[in-house]
Amino acid sequence: MPDIKYSRHARMRMVERGISAREVRDAIIGGSKQTRGNKIVSTYKHLEVVFRKLDDGYYVITVMLRW
């Protein structure tokens, strides 16, 4: 499993919205992806995860709930 690093903003949003690290990982691995500039947006079930691909893993920028 690749390493996943989180921005402070992403960690705060995960706590506020009750989103687990496992849900974020599942979204990164199994979600449908769109690129927006140098960022990737992965949509999976009730989540959207904005992240960047690193050489050794991923850097999560923010996490949002979808309704």
Rosetta constraint file for C-alpha pairs under 8 A:
AtomPair CA 2 CA 56 HARMONIC 6.47 0.50
AtomPair CA 2 CA 57 HARMONIC 4.67 0.50
AtomPair CA 2 CA 58 HARMONIC 7.30 0.50
AtomPair CA 3 CA 56 HARMONIC 6.46 0.50
AtomPair CA 3 CA 57 HARMONIC 4.53 0.50
AtomPair CA 3 CA 58 HARMONIC 6.34 0.50
AtomPair CA 4 CA 25 HARMONIC 7.81 0.50
AtomPair CA 4 CA 57 HARMONIC 5.68 0.50
AtomPair CA 4 CA 58 HARMONIC 4.79 0.50
AtomPair CA 4 CA 59 HARMONIC 5.92 0.50
AtomPair CA 4 CA 60 HARMONIC 7.18 0.50
AtomPair CA 5 CA 57 HARMONIC 7.80 0.50
AtomPair CA 5 CA 58 HARMONIC 6.13 0.50
AtomPair CA 5 CA 59 HARMONIC 4.75 0.50
AtomPair CA 5 CA 60 HARMONIC 6.14 0.50
AtomPair CA 6 CA 10 HARMONIC 5.93 0.50
AtomPair CA 6 CA 11 HARMONIC 6.31 0.50
AtomPair CA 6 CA 59 HARMONIC 5.67 0.50
AtomPair CA 6 CA 60 HARMONIC 4.76 0.50
AtomPair CA 6 CA 61 HARMONIC 6.58 0.50
AtomPair CA 7 CA 11 HARMONIC 6.40 0.50
AtomPair CA 7 CA 59 HARMONIC 7.24 0.50
AtomPair CA 7 CA 60 HARMONIC 6.11 0.50
AtomPair CA 7 CA 61 HARMONIC 5.50 0.50
AtomPair CA 7 CA 62 HARMONIC 7.41 0.50
AtomPair CA 8 CA 12 HARMONIC 6.26 0.50
AtomPair CA 9 CA 13 HARMONIC 6.25 0.50
AtomPair CA 9 CA 61 HARMONIC 6.96 0.50
AtomPair CA 9 CA 62 HARMONIC 6.33 0.50
AtomPair CA 10 CA 14 HARMONIC 6.12 0.50
AtomPair CA 10 CA 60 HARMONIC 6.49 0.50
AtomPair CA 10 CA 61 HARMONIC 5.57 0.50
AtomPair CA 10 CA 62 HARMONIC 4.22 0.50
AtomPair CA 10 CA 63 HARMONIC 5.82 0.50
AtomPair CA 11 CA 15 HARMONIC 6.34 0.50
AtomPair CA 11 CA 62 HARMONIC 7.94 0.50
AtomPair CA 12 CA 16 HARMONIC 6.15 0.50
AtomPair CA 13 CA 17 HARMONIC 5.90 0.50
AtomPair CA 13 CA 19 HARMONIC 8.00 0.50
AtomPair CA 13 CA 62 HARMONIC 7.02 0.50
AtomPair CA 13 CA 63 HARMONIC 6.29 0.50
AtomPair CA 13 CA 64 HARMONIC 7.51 0.50
AtomPair CA 14 CA 18 HARMONIC 5.68 0.50
AtomPair CA 14 CA 19 HARMONIC 4.68 0.50
AtomPair CA 14 CA 20 HARMONIC 6.66 0.50
AtomPair CA 14 CA 63 HARMONIC 6.57 0.50
AtomPair CA 15 CA 19 HARMONIC 6.51 0.50
AtomPair CA 17 CA 64 HARMONIC 7.99 0.50
AtomPair CA 17 CA 65 HARMONIC 7.52 0.50
AtomPair CA 19 CA 23 HARMONIC 6.52 0.50
AtomPair CA 19 CA 24 HARMONIC 7.40 0.50
AtomPair CA 20 CA 24 HARMONIC 6.52 0.50
AtomPair CA 21 CA 25 HARMONIC 6.14 0.50
AtomPair CA 22 CA 26 HARMONIC 6.08 0.50
AtomPair CA 23 CA 27 HARMONIC 6.16 0.50
AtomPair CA 24 CA 28 HARMONIC 6.23 0.50
AtomPair CA 24 CA 47 HARMONIC 7.90 0.50
AtomPair CA 24 CA 49 HARMONIC 6.83 0.50
AtomPair CA 24 CA 63 HARMONIC 7.75 0.50
AtomPair CA 25 CA 29 HARMONIC 6.13 0.50
AtomPair CA 26 CA 30 HARMONIC 5.61 0.50
AtomPair CA 26 CA 31 HARMONIC 7.27 0.50
AtomPair CA 26 CA 44 HARMONIC 7.71 0.50
AtomPair CA 27 CA 31 HARMONIC 4.74 0.50
AtomPair CA 27 CA 42 HARMONIC 6.17 0.50
AtomPair CA 27 CA 43 HARMONIC 6.46 0.50
AtomPair CA 27 CA 44 HARMONIC 4.98 0.50
AtomPair CA 27 CA 45 HARMONIC 7.88 0.50
AtomPair CA 27 CA 47 HARMONIC 7.05 0.50
AtomPair CA 27 CA 48 HARMONIC 7.39 0.50
AtomPair CA 27 CA 49 HARMONIC 6.81 0.50
AtomPair CA 28 CA 42 HARMONIC 5.97 0.50
AtomPair CA 28 CA 49 HARMONIC 7.02 0.50
AtomPair CA 30 CA 44 HARMONIC 6.94 0.50
AtomPair CA 31 CA 42 HARMONIC 5.15 0.50
AtomPair CA 31 CA 43 HARMONIC 4.98 0.50
AtomPair CA 31 CA 44 HARMONIC 4.43 0.50
AtomPair CA 31 CA 45 HARMONIC 7.95 0.50
AtomPair CA 32 CA 42 HARMONIC 5.41 0.50
AtomPair CA 32 CA 43 HARMONIC 5.29 0.50
AtomPair CA 32 CA 44 HARMONIC 6.64 0.50
AtomPair CA 33 CA 40 HARMONIC 6.49 0.50
AtomPair CA 33 CA 41 HARMONIC 5.54 0.50
AtomPair CA 33 CA 42 HARMONIC 4.43 0.50
AtomPair CA 33 CA 43 HARMONIC 6.46 0.50
AtomPair CA 34 CA 40 HARMONIC 5.74 0.50
AtomPair CA 34 CA 41 HARMONIC 5.27 0.50
AtomPair CA 34 CA 42 HARMONIC 6.60 0.50
AtomPair CA 35 CA 39 HARMONIC 5.79 0.50
AtomPair CA 35 CA 40 HARMONIC 4.51 0.50
AtomPair CA 35 CA 41 HARMONIC 6.20 0.50
AtomPair CA 36 CA 40 HARMONIC 6.04 0.50
AtomPair CA 36 CA 41 HARMONIC 7.22 0.50
AtomPair CA 38 CA 52 HARMONIC 7.03 0.50
AtomPair CA 39 CA 50 HARMONIC 6.65 0.50
AtomPair CA 39 CA 51 HARMONIC 5.75 0.50
AtomPair CA 39 CA 52 HARMONIC 5.16 0.50
AtomPair CA 40 CA 50 HARMONIC 5.68 0.50
AtomPair CA 40 CA 51 HARMONIC 5.37 0.50
AtomPair CA 40 CA 52 HARMONIC 5.98 0.50
AtomPair CA 40 CA 53 HARMONIC 7.90 0.50
AtomPair CA 41 CA 48 HARMONIC 6.54 0.50
AtomPair CA 41 CA 49 HARMONIC 5.61 0.50
AtomPair CA 41 CA 50 HARMONIC 4.52 0.50
AtomPair CA 41 CA 51 HARMONIC 6.54 0.50
AtomPair CA 42 CA 48 HARMONIC 5.53 0.50
AtomPair CA 42 CA 49 HARMONIC 5.21 0.50
AtomPair CA 42 CA 50 HARMONIC 6.50 0.50
AtomPair CA 43 CA 47 HARMONIC 5.85 0.50
AtomPair CA 43 CA 48 HARMONIC 4.53 0.50
AtomPair CA 43 CA 49 HARMONIC 6.63 0.50
AtomPair CA 44 CA 48 HARMONIC 6.42 0.50
AtomPair CA 46 CA 65 HARMONIC 5.68 0.50
AtomPair CA 46 CA 66 HARMONIC 4.93 0.50
AtomPair CA 46 CA 67 HARMONIC 6.79 0.50
AtomPair CA 47 CA 63 HARMONIC 7.06 0.50
AtomPair CA 47 CA 64 HARMONIC 5.71 0.50
AtomPair CA 47 CA 65 HARMONIC 4.69 0.50
AtomPair CA 47 CA 66 HARMONIC 5.43 0.50
AtomPair CA 48 CA 63 HARMONIC 5.85 0.50
AtomPair CA 48 CA 64 HARMONIC 5.11 0.50
AtomPair CA 48 CA 65 HARMONIC 6.28 0.50
AtomPair CA 48 CA 66 HARMONIC 6.70 0.50
AtomPair CA 49 CA 60 HARMONIC 7.13 0.50
AtomPair CA 49 CA 61 HARMONIC 7.70 0.50
AtomPair CA 49 CA 62 HARMONIC 6.07 0.50
AtomPair CA 49 CA 63 HARMONIC 4.61 0.50
AtomPair CA 49 CA 64 HARMONIC 6.42 0.50
AtomPair CA 50 CA 60 HARMONIC 6.08 0.50
AtomPair CA 50 CA 61 HARMONIC 5.48 0.50
AtomPair CA 50 CA 62 HARMONIC 5.33 0.50
AtomPair CA 50 CA 63 HARMONIC 6.35 0.50
AtomPair CA 51 CA 58 HARMONIC 6.68 0.50
AtomPair CA 51 CA 59 HARMONIC 5.42 0.50
AtomPair CA 51 CA 60 HARMONIC 4.23 0.50
AtomPair CA 51 CA 61 HARMONIC 5.14 0.50
AtomPair CA 51 CA 62 HARMONIC 7.14 0.50
AtomPair CA 52 CA 58 HARMONIC 5.78 0.50
AtomPair CA 52 CA 59 HARMONIC 5.20 0.50
AtomPair CA 52 CA 60 HARMONIC 6.57 0.50
AtomPair CA 52 CA 61 HARMONIC 7.54 0.50
AtomPair CA 53 CA 57 HARMONIC 6.23 0.50
AtomPair CA 53 CA 58 HARMONIC 4.70 0.50
AtomPair CA 53 CA 59 HARMONIC 6.45 0.50
AtomPair CA 54 CA 58 HARMONIC 5.18 0.50
AtomPair CA 54 CA 59 HARMONIC 6.75 0.50
